[in-house]
Amino acid sequence: MPKNPTLMDFFKYRFSPPNHLLQSARLAQKSGHNEKVITACLLHDVAVDGFIRADHGYWGAQLLEPYVDEEVSWAIRTHQALRFFPDESVGYKYPEYYRQIFGDDFEVEPYIREEYERARNHKWYMTSRLICLNDLYAFDPNVVVKLEDFTDIIGRNFKQPKEGLGFDGSPVAHMWRTMIWPTKWL
């Protein structure tokens, strides 16, 4: 990892392989969504790819909040809950894959249902819902998307600290450093 790591460096060295994130962003782009939606799709699972699976929406939003628009971090946080609830008005059905891995009788934790209920009438609901729509179909092993295709969008929508991620004194710098040095003792 370089001395002043950028988001692009994390994609190259820590979020590997980032195909799912890149495919999700590409789908949003091809569907004509705005750059906030594309950015949210590009970053929605950075916590999973970077270091943690449980509550990945919450972790990802917190990790990104100092660097992205509030709407983007909100959408990333709430996509974790929204993905479990269909919305026929936009063509989002409960994923068959979830039935396969969780079973037909699966019930989300109460905090996930509560997050969904809060999000339903929020002004940025659709930004989060669009992450879900572009998430489901972004697992094609035959589709290759280049990170460099999103250089300009990242440049306009991600506030890259000059000191590098993990070294800018933000409240989440420790999270980025943990991804840089996952086994460091000090």
N, C-alpha and C positions, 0 to 999 in steps of 0.2 A: 504494500500500500504506500502511495507517495506521502511525502511529509505533510502536505495540505490537501487531504483527500476531498474530492468532489463527489457529488451524487453519481456522476458517470463512473467514477472509480469504484463506488460501492456496487453499482450494477455489474461492472466487469469482474470484480474480485470477491464480492461477498454475496450478491444476489444471484449466484450462478446455479443452474442456468436460469436466466430470467425470461424464458420463452413465454410463459403464461402471462406475465405482466405486459410484455411487448405485444403479444397477440391481442390482449384485452384492449390496450390503447389503440392498436391498429383498427380493431373492429369499431371502436367509438369514433375514430377519425373517418373511416369509410362510411359510417352512418351519418356523418355530417354534424356531429355534436361539437359544442364549443370547446375551447382549450381547457376550461376548468374541468369538464367531464373527462376529456382525454387525459389530463394530468392525474385526476383521481383514479382513473382506470390503470394508468401506468404505475401508480404508487400503492394501490389498494392492498396488496399483500406483502409489502416490504417487511413487515414484522415476521411473517411466516418464512419468507426467503432469507431474512437476515438472522433471526435468532429465536423466535418463539411462535408457537401455534395457538396456545390457549388465549382467548380474548384478543386475537390478532387485530381486530378492528380498533379496539381501544389502544393497544400498544402502538400500532401504526400511526394512528391519529396523533397521539402524544409525541411520538418520535418526529413527526413532520410539522407540527403546529408552528414552530418558530420560523419555518421556511416557506410555507404555502399560504394561500388565501384561506380564510376561516371556513369558507364554504367547502373547500376541498378536504380539509381535515375533518369537518363535520360529516361529510359524505363517506369518508373512509371509515370513521368510527361506526356509523349506523349501518353500513352495508352488512356488517356482521350479523345484525339482527334481521334486516329486511330480507336477506336471502332465504330465510326459512318461511316466509309468508308470500303466497301468490298475490299477484296484482293483474287480473285479467285485462284491465283497461289499457295496459301496455304490453300485453302478451307474455307476462312472466308467470309461468306455472311452477308449482313446487317441483324441484328437480328430482327426476327419477333416480339419479345417482344417490341422493340423500335417502331415498327409500331403501336402496340397496345396502348402504353402509349403516344407517341408523335403524331401519325397520319401519314397518307401517304404523306402529303404535308410538313412535318417538314423539316426545314432548320437549320443547325447549325449556331451559331454566327460566324461572319467573323473571329474572332481570332482563333476559333477552326479549321476552314478550313485552315487558314494560318499555323497553327501549323502542321496540316496534310501534307500540301505541303512541309514544311521544313523537316519533318521527312521522307518522302518517299525515299529520296536518302541518308539518313544518314547511317553511318557505323553500327549503333546499331538499325536500323529499325526493324530487325527481332526479337530482344529481346523484343521490345515493342509489336510487332505484336503477339508474342507468349503469352504475357499476355492476349491479347484479345481472342486468341483461347482457352486458358485454363480458362478464366473467364466465358465464356458463359455457360459452362456445369458444373459449380460448385455450383449448388443450389439445390442439392438433399437432402431433409430432412431425408432420410433414410440412408445416408452415414455418418458415424462418423469417423473422423480422429483425432488422438491424437497429440497435440502440441509437445509432447516429441519425436515424430517421426522425428522432424526437429531440435532437440537440436544440433546435430553435424554441420548441415548446417548453422544454426544461429551462432554457435561458430566460424566457419571459415569465414563467410561472413558479420557479423555485429560486428562493433567495439564497444563493450560495455564499457562505461566509468566506471572507478572504483568508482567514486563519485555517480553514478546512473544517469539515464536519468532525466534531468531537473536540475541537480546540478553540471554539468561539465563545466559551463562557455561557452558553445558553443553558436553560434548566434541563435540557436533554442531552447535553454533550457527553455525559457518562454512558448513555445508551449507544451512541455512535462509537465511542472508544471501546466498549465491550465487543462490538462487532469487529473492530480492528484487531483487538488483542483478546480473543475469547478465553484464553487460558492464562493470562497474565495474573500474577499473584498480587501485585501492588497497584 
